[in-house]
Amino acid sequence: MYKTFTSLSITALSCFALQAQNIQGTVFDKASGKVISGATITIKERPKEGTFSDGNGKFNLSLRPGETMLVKMVGFTTYQEHFTSIKEGHHVDIYLTSGVELDEVMITASLANSRSKRAIGTNVDHVDAADIVAKSNPSSLADLVNGRISGAQVYNTNGKVGMPIRFDIRSAATFSMERDPLIFIDGVRYNNSNTADVNSSQEAMSALNDLPMNDIASIDVIKGPAAAASYGAEAANGVVIIQTKRGLSGQKGVAVNVKYTGGISELANKYTKYVNNDALNNFFNTGHQNQFYANLSAKFDQSNSLFFSANSNTTSGTIPGNKDNRQTLRGGYDFSKDNFKLGFTAAYVKGKLSIPQSASGRDDAIWNLMRDQTPWPFISEETWRAIEKSYTNDRFTGSLKLNYTFPFNIKMESLVGLDLNYIDGLNYLPYGFLQGTNSTGAKQISDRRNLNLNWDVKLSRNFALAEKWQLNLSLLSQLTKATESVNGISVRNFAVPGISNIASAAEILNTTDTYFEKRTHGIYGEAFLSYNNQLFINTGVRRDVSNMIGRNVASIWYPTVSVAYNVKPMEFMKGKIDDWKVRAAYGESGRLPYPNDAQTSYLVENSSFGTLVRPLRKGNPDIKPERTGEFEIGTDISFFKQRLGFTYYLQNTRDAIVYTTLLPSLGWPSSLSGDYPENIGKIRGRGIEVTYNSRVFTSGDQKNSLDLFVIFNNQSNKVISSGGRDIINSVNLIREGLPAFSFYTGVSEGALFNSSGVYTGAKESTPQVLGKPFPTYNGSFGFNLQLVNNLRVQSLFTYSKGAKVYNISNRNVASQGNNYKASEDLKALLATQTPGTDEYINTANELSKYAGPRGNFVEKADFIRLSNVTISYDLGSWAKKQTNGFFKSCVLSITGNNLWLKTNYGGVEPQIDSQGGSKRNRGISYLSSDWTAVPAPRSYAMSVNIGF
């Protein structure tokens, strides 16, 4: 009896031991210490049983003794652990390691998701901004991005402080002047439009001034519709995703970082084309920068982390009076508990930018110093220095993000973003200073209110279809609203000196009162299928509605599909490469019509006959966004410490907006001719992007190394249809069969003479095509040298070939002034020669090249530039030892920007644009023109970056 009872007891205990026990765990990224949500946890012996890690990386799994747990996540090596015995409630921390070598970071794959680069079928560039800023001193977003991403040129359009940034991304296959990408900062739809309420567009204030470079953690650049389709009707120019720094991850604690940057700037290249160059060269002064930055990162426990930063930056430019003074406070808070996660960011910026007029006008400084041998012909230097042109702005940006994981592992994310910007403009001429015919003062003020609001809601769920197959489904709604209101007044003639309030002026010149509102709602669905962490297929579609499209257009659909396949796991590749991915994608996105293109409006005015109503604008009820489809194919391969990336893309843009002629017979006045928008244009673009990174040398002790990098881009576009008509503005042309915005104007065909044989001017040819404003080839190269483990030397060269620039400056000086040396020398020579002689005729023919035809000043603008050199020294170990651990890090750096330039351009700066970047412009305007623009300065900066 006893033996029987004992046998039964042992059998019962054995059966009990074999019953499944509940195991709890948390999944972490081993490299960063951050939790991983959405990891798949399965049982090897029972592959259909499994779960997912929640928003906090936590999971619960019912596991039996003798079974093996598998943890999988895209971009990470599969984790495997065998359990011989299990205690109920056992907890395990799982640390996943990177499974690839190819840029294994989480980057933006679409509006709905971020993924490992391994899993993305498009070429999305990732910039580790935090690492760059820690060791160098970029002064703007252009300095941070240009030359570090493929397929794009990003540069300031004017050399003054606070000027707009121009983005030339891929083939520029568009008729639109709107060329800026969408910009999101911490999920907030950022208003990056330039402000030119009291000055010219060439000298507009850039909205990107408000973002301190030291606060940026990373930047993802989505360059084409193949990747940007999920962003819909405004994303054909690409998307820039900026993430700012957040609180500590991993273990709890507090970290403090402080950084001081001091620098100077100067005229990089002297003016040499004029008789009197000294007046110009001596006008520029030495600019200065002083920046103080500090941040605090904290993690209080596993649920709470905090980030706070403060930045004060005062920068003066090379133009007298050009100064930017800006203070920024930024904070972020993250909370996570079980299935709930909250994230909050807020930033406040207060700034003032002074922009004295130095370009594109009769009263600008450069023109007054350039035109004649005796400077300041139109305005005195005293008056110029007395005029104040400035913008003051207060800006708040904030986001609130909520995540919750429901039963059945359904994850909901909701984000609300706000960007609110108040800008006051001032253009003030004090009493007693003569401008034109006015010496009794003038004043123009503007009051601008910009608001951007976006609300995103996403639902997603992971599915383990089989042992090696995973599926993620996402559905996202995005609502965006943008409003702009501008009020302004311009007056002149004050009664007495010292009184300049608007009410005291004797004459009101004009008033402004405008309001603009844009609303867009998009719904985006996405399915992401992966097999064995090797094959990745993504499909999605977005539906957009907007008040910017015609009332007869119900909605617009934008599809996307991409495939990525990792070749390395294949048997024949083992041991031969570190990694290899092939990829292909297709997607479509758009550019919204210009404001009011869809709306017909009338003007009500009084007359001697009573109230009149006359047509002001005829809108098109069928107008829809310009639409670009892009096919992209490429590969990324890593082998023997070499990395090579190759991308080919083909863009087809249809429904480009062309402004056509209205027929007077239909009741529309001739004043509206050429003002009716229609979707009739087509343009095709193509290009290749090549990136190469190489570890050339590593010493045996790993303390010395040399890395080289090269980026090569080739791009082109061609107009397929422009509605059967030429579209011309100044010297730029859109014509079927040519690149968009080709230069098109007349050139000199020789001299004209009167009956006495005396030279009278130039004979101008009929207009001809003279080139294009975009480069055929461009890119960058450089090296990163590490010595004795602490000293780093980095360089960045940029280059461009095939673009041309219309040099309005030299053309106007040669034809209107007396200071262009080439023409003045010829005039002097001609005065010594006899009319009618061969030598006189030859000199006259040479002189005619400078007489006025625009085409003679459409010039090549090829260049190679040493854009940046940074020398940094890491004193962290020494400082930590000297302070008994009080200092955690210390980096000293010296940075030089725009140090050397070689160009065939006749001006002083080939990479410039008097349009000031993108413009809201109905139809086309001129691109790549140099109208007395301030050249990019050479700058030097030193920084001390200390961590506590």
Protein Blocks (a to p, Z undefined) as FASTA:
>chain_A
ZZmmmmmmmmmmmmmmmpccddddddddfknopacehiacddfklmmgccdddfkopacd
dddehiacddddehiacdddddfbdcehiacddddddfbfnhpacddfbfkbccdfklpc
bdcddddfklmmmmmccfbfklmmgopaghiacddfbfbehiacdddehjlpafbfblbd
cddeehiacdfbdcdfkbcfklcccfklmpcfklpmbdcddfbfklmmmnojmlmnopad
dddddddehjedddddddddddddddfbdcfkbfblmlmmmmpccdddddddddddddfb
lmbccdddddddddddfbehiacddddddddddddehjbccdddddddddddddddfehi
fkbmklmmmmpmbghklbcfklmmmpccdddddddddddddddddehhiacddddddddd
dddddddddehiaehjafnbpadddddddddddddddddddddfblmbccdddddddddd
ddddddddddehifbghiacfklpmbdfbdcddddddddddddddddddehhlaccdddd
dddddfkbcfklmbacdddddddddfklpmklgokambdcdddddddddddddehklpcc
ddddddfkbpcdddfbdcdfkbccdddddddddddddeehiacdddddddddehiacddd
ddfknopafklgoiaccdfbccddddddddddddfbdcfklpaccdddddddddddddfb
gghpacdehjaccdehiaehiacddddebdcddfkopafbdcddddddebdfbdfbdcdd
dddddeehlaccdddddddehiacddfklmmmmmmmcmbfklmmmmmmmmmpcehiaklm
mmmmmmmmmnopaklmcccfbdcddfbccddddfklmmmmmnnomambdcdddddehkbc
cdfbfbfbfbdcfklpaaddehjddehiaehiacddddddddddddZZ
